[in-house]
Amino acid sequence: MAESDYVFGEMDVTEQKTTYERVMGFGSRHGVGISLGLSVFFTLLLIKSGLIAAFFGALITYIVTYFIVKMFFTH
């Protein structure tokens, strides 16, 4: 953080809220899917399903999770 050029109090409340919503939106839509996809990938590797099956399992998990989270947050 020493190389950060952020000045305390530089952003107003609306900019802070926008930044927070964007970061949390990206984290929930993509971060959850990537985390679960990696978990499935390594689990399938550990049970010796093969590299291709592990890759496709992770991909399917990411896609399904992405749409579930997207449907959950759209209201």
C-alpha positions, -999 to 999 in steps of 0.1 A, spaced: 0 0 0 30 23 2 30 29 -35 -7 38 -37 -15 73 -48 -48 74 -30 -55 105 -10 -78 100 20 -111 117 15 -107 120 -23 -138 101 -32 -173 112 -23 -200 89 -10 -215 81 -44 -182 72 -59 -174 49 -29 -208 33 -32 -204 27 -70 -169 12 -64 -182 -11 -37 -212 -23 -58 -189 -30 -88 -163 -49 -67 -190 -69 -49 -209 -76 -81 -178 -89 -98 -168 -109 -68 -201 -126 -64 -208 -133 -101 -173 -145 -111 -155 -151 -78 -180 -177 -65 -180 -196 -98 -142 -196 -101 -138 -208 -65 -163 -236 -69 -149 -245 -103 -114 -248 -89 -127 -270 -61 -144 -293 -85 -113 -294 -107 -90 -305 -80 -116 -329 -65 -120 -346 -98 -82 -348 -102 -79 -363 -67 -104 -391 -75 -85 -398 -107 -112 -388 -132 -87 -375 -156 -76 -341 -167 -102 -336 -194 -131 -346 -171 -117 -323 -144 -115 -294 -168 -151 -299 -181 -164 -304 -146 -149 -271 -135 -162 -254 -166 -197 -267 -161 -196 -258 -125 -185 -222 -133 -213 -218 -159 -240 -232 -137 -229 -211 -107 -227 -180 -128 -263 -183 -139 -275 -192 -105 -258 -162 -89 -270 -139 -117 -306 -150 -113 -303 -146 -75 -291 -110 -77 -315 -98 -105 -347 -87 -89 
